[in-house]
Amino acid sequence: MQPAVIGRRIDSLEARFGVMLMVRTARRLTLSFEGAAFLEHCQRVLGDLNDAESSVSEGGVRAAGLLQATAPAGFGRRDVAPLVETYVAEIPDVSVSLELSDHGGFGKSAGLPRKLCGRRAV
C-alpha cells in the first residue's frame, strides 16, 4: 500500500473520531496518546478474531474433562451405556461417569436435568 493511501486513511479516521491519532513533525511521525490506545484496542480485537477463527477451524477446540450423566437404570443400560464406549473412543480427552439408578434422586449430578429423548412406557 502506498504511503499516500495510508495517510488519507489515517486522516479519515482522525476526522471520524475527532482526535489526532498521529503526531506529525517535520522529521517524525509518532502515535498520539489516543492513537496508541486505539492501536492497542485494534490489536486486541484482531487477536480475538484470530482466536475465534482458530477455535472453529480443524482441531481448534477439543472437549476435555469429566462428563457426568445420571439415568434410570433400564434406560441407561439399554440406550446410554452402549454409546459411552464409542464416545470415549472418539473423544479420548473426556472421561465419562455414568450413574444408573431407579431411586429417583440421582444424587451426584450438579447440573440441571434435561430430557434427552422420549420413550413411552407400555
C-alpha positions in Angstrom: 0.0 0.0 0.0 1.4 3.4 -0.9 2.2 5.9 1.8 -0.3 8.5 0.4 -3.1 6.0 0.7 -2.2 5.2 4.3 -2.0 8.9 5.0 -5.5 9.5 3.6 -6.9 6.6 5.6 -5.4 7.9 8.8 -6.8 11.4 8.1 -10.2 9.8 7.5 -10.0 8.0 10.9 -8.9 11.2 12.7 -11.8 13.1 11.1 -14.3 10.4 12.1 -13.1 10.2 15.7 -12.4 13.9 16.1 -8.9 13.3 17.6 -5.4 13.2 16.3 -4.1 9.7 16.1 -0.6 10.7 14.9 1.7 13.5 16.0 3.3 14.9 12.8 6.5 17.0 12.9 8.9 17.8 10.0 11.1 14.9 10.9 8.9 12.4 12.8 5.6 10.7 12.8 4.6 9.1 16.1 1.4 7.9 17.7 -0.5 10.3 19.9 -1.9 9.0 23.3 -5.3 8.4 21.6 -3.6 6.7 18.6 -1.7 4.4 20.9 -4.9 3.5 22.8 -6.7 2.9 19.5 -3.9 0.7 18.2 -3.9 -1.4 21.4 -7.7 -1.9 21.1 -7.4 -2.8 17.5 -4.6 -5.3 18.1 -6.7 -6.9 20.9 -9.7 -7.2 18.6 -7.6 -8.7 15.8 -6.1 -11.2 18.3 -9.6 -12.2 19.5 -10.7 -12.6 15.9 -7.7 -14.9 15.2 -8.5 -16.9 18.3 -12.2 -17.2 17.3 -11.1 -18.4 13.8 -8.7 -20.9 15.3 -11.3 -22.2 17.8 -13.7 -23.3 15.0 -11.1 -24.5 12.4 -9.9 -28.1 12.2 -8.6 -29.1 15.6 -9.1 -25.8 17.3 -11.3 -26.7 20.2 -11.3 -30.1 21.8 -13.6 -31.3 24.6 -11.8 -32.5 27.7 -12.6 -33.3 31.3 -15.3 -35.3 33.1 -18.8 -35.8 31.7 -21.2 -36.9 34.4 -24.5 -38.4 33.5 -27.3 -39.9 35.5 -30.1 -42.0 34.1 -32.7 -44.5 35.2 -31.2 -48.0 35.3 -33.1 -49.6 32.4 -32.7 -46.7 30.0 -29.1 -46.2 31.0 -28.1 -49.8 30.4 -30.1 -50.2 27.2 -29.6 -46.8 25.5 -26.9 -44.7 27.1 -24.2 -47.2 28.2 -23.6 -48.6 24.7 -22.9 -45.1 23.4 -20.3 -44.3 26.1 -17.6 -46.6 24.7 -17.9 -45.1 21.2 -18.0 -41.5 22.7 -14.8 -42.1 24.7 -13.1 -43.7 21.7 -13.9 -40.6 19.6 -13.1 -38.1 22.3 -10.3 -39.6 24.3 -9.7 -36.4 26.5 -13.2 -36.9 28.0 -13.9 -39.4 30.8 -17.4 -40.4 31.5 -19.1 -41.1 34.8 -22.5 -42.8 34.3 -24.7 -43.2 37.4 -27.7 -45.6 36.8 -30.4 -45.6 39.4 -34.1 -46.2 39.7 -34.4 -44.4 43.0 -35.3 -41.0 41.6 -32.9 -38.7 43.4 -30.0 -39.1 41.1 -27.6 -37.8 43.8 -24.3 -36.5 42.5 -25.4 -34.6 39.4 -24.8 -30.8 39.9 -26.3 -29.9 36.5 -29.9 -29.3 35.7 -32.0 -32.2 34.5 -32.5 -32.2 30.8 -34.8 -34.5 28.7 -32.7 -36.4 26.2 -35.4 -38.4 24.4 -39.0 -39.5 24.7 -39.9 -43.1 25.4 -43.3 -44.4 26.1 -43.8 -46.9 28.8 -46.0 -49.9 27.9 
